[in-house]
Amino acid sequence: MSLFEYAPAPESRSIVDIRPSYGLFLDGEFTAGTGTPRKTVNPATEEVLAEVATGSDEDVDRAVRAARRAFVKTWGPMRPADRGKYLFRIARLLQERAREFAVLETLDNGKPIRESRDVDVPLAAAHFFYHAGWADKLEHAGLGPAPRPLGVAGQVIPWNFPLLMLAWKVAPALATGNTVVLKPAETTPLTALLFAEICQQADLPPGVVNIVTGAGDTGRAVISHPDVDKVAFTGSTEVGRSIARAVAGTDKRLSLELGGKAANIVFDDAPIDQAVEGIVRGIFFNQGHVCCAGSRLLVQESVHDDVVAALQRRIGTLRVGNPMDKNTDLGAINSPEQLARIRELTAFGETEGATCWQPAGDLPAKGYWFKPTVFTDVSPAHRIARDEVFGPVLSVLTFRTPDEAVAKANNTTYGLSAGIWSEKGSRILKIADQLRAGVVWANTFNEFDPTAPFGGYKQSGYGREGGRQGLAAYLEASK
Amino acid sequence: MTHVLDPDALTGGGSLTGPLPDPFADVTRSNDAFRAFLHGLPGVDQVGAQARVTQLGTRSIKTTAKTWAIDLAISMVDLTTLEGSDTPGKVRSLAAKARRPDPDDPTCPPVAAVCVYGDLAGVAKEALAGTGINVAAVATAFPSGRASRAVKLADVRDAVAGGADEIDMVIDRGAFLTGRYLDVFEEIVAVKEACGSAHLKVILETGELVTLDAVRRASWLAMLAGGDFIKTSTGKISPAATLPVCLVMLEAVRDFRAATGRQVGVKPAGGIRTTKDAVKHLVLINETVGADWLDPHWFRFGASSLLGDLLLQRQKLRTGHYSGPDHVSID
């Protein structure tokens, strides 16, 4: 028992009005789906939040037709500055209703309210603001004097950042003049449906944004619809591969943002206390459900013991529990399936000989939970050092020289992100140059900004989101 | 197998039996050796330190936790007056407030100490006789510290003779910033000796050291020299106490205890005016060094106006409404 016990400080859920059931958002209207509806659950309590429609092939076809109509009749021909106005309006509405979105995101996803309030929702709004500014400046995007939109974008997004991933997909697509059919993840559809209300509130012309909920079959229908010009997917490498296969041989453009197994490299001249905070942020942010999570810690052997001791001390102060409590650091695992995968991989870690460290204390009886976990004595051959766990599980490896650090960091089938901790600027620049990762953070981790392009190498996918580079995924260059 | 970490790792630094051999005995053998040691401490990333305190600043401390925190904060206040215009009357009135911060509520705890200039230490001592509240006196040519060592030591002896239980000294920032670390160290050692049984608080004046790297070095220097407390500021320089500075100092006392077994206190001073600020500091302690420092023996607030706001918030929690500034006595 600590001397200073923080009293419960729960955020009120009364601000958000969850309907008992939700339909699909097609052509500017909510309409019933023809598939069998699914229930969406609060992973922290296992309480059923709502019943959500499932989009069938036929529903997806209606959505794509609506998107095509909007592209041809309203959104495509619209003056770019006017498209920008709509995006600015959406961004402002997201800010105005920020608390509602944050509460709903936490209820549906299980992430701590502190993160949905301070990261997910403000960043989602920032993405709309940023891209709103681009709408009438596309001739400066580096794609020729008059780049053209592609048409209808079919977008499939994951459950780890439901609203933020929606913003990453929808904002650039709309700013560049495309229309959208979006499929949210089946376990976290609610904020996308609240976003649909914002589209109505902003008077966005019907058909510009269509949201079709459902599971894998619905997603497959979206990406394989013949009238979709562009497919954008964020999710697992396995599904990404099957999408690449499905799209191969068509003239659809494709961008994929997939898994990762990022190295977070701590040199012996690092600011150790801040590095430990960065390690924590790298792997325990959003319960480790982050594709760019710093899941492989590479520590220089000369500071290994200090860093591990500090890390062990620090994970004991992480507050695990009710995601709606404003003081919670680590929330619930999003689904029983994900929890099973985390358990399976950590069990491998132990049988393969790594040492597992977890803080004391009990987890809530209901819901899906996993303690923050650190594995030491991990070898690069262990599965926990190679496979993406997508949970709050850190593997600690060591290195002796900068060359060894680079070799080990790049020794992965992924290449999404990496981190470098050192007080020596020249070293940071040199190592960053040698890392094959789309994002390299220096003396920070999991820091996002709409102006910075995000994307991967190798099995982490292709195409970039955010920044000027991100616009290329939704534009046809002109000569 | 899964190892469950000791939940008390942050509190209680393990059981230490007897005096440990001093692992740093030789770092002060020459100025070069001392500089090599201090410059070899891990650097501090300013952006990261700021981000950490900002994140901890979002902790929501309500109801029972807030009640507890306010009473603890009151008991940690070094109620301070350091004006050229100070008089015995002013000091007596401050002492009265220190004993009974809220005259209407006997359950309100007294503050930790009253902090005055050295010449008024005797007045404060008399006014606080039998209360258990300490008298702290600033010394060593406070606030600038620009005087000869002989004058500084005489200043300390004078305050101790006047009855001061605690001496708040300033370090020689000029010497520190030019890299004459051993001079600064030896001066603290001499002052500590002059203090006798009085507790020594070493003011780093972090607003003049500017960088967090310098704060970490100065903290280690002061602790190695035997300081019982490290204190941020005189209150005469802006910025005074800031949360990133306090974070770095807390990390220093934590690491120092882990290395030597000796616990050193921390006192942010100046610029802490509201209950919210005070609670942020308590959260910072709780999540950086643990409960061992959540005690007036190991943590103080150097402040004058903070107490008024703590009392207002305390009344608000008790009665459910805000009373207003006239319900708190002025000093």
Interface residues (C-beta under 8 A of the other chain):
Chain A: S2 L3 F4 E5 Y6 A7 A9 R114 D118 D269 A270 P271 I272 D273 Q274 E277 G278 Q312 R313 I315 G316 T317 K326 N327 E350 T355 C356 W357 Q358 P359 A360 G361 E423 N443 T444
Chain B: M1 T2 H3 V4 L5 D6 P7 A9 L10 T11 P42 G43 V44 D45 V47 G48 A49 A51 R52 T58 R59 S60 I61 K62 T63 T64 A65 K66 W68 A69 E251 L282 V283 N286 E287 G290 A291 L294
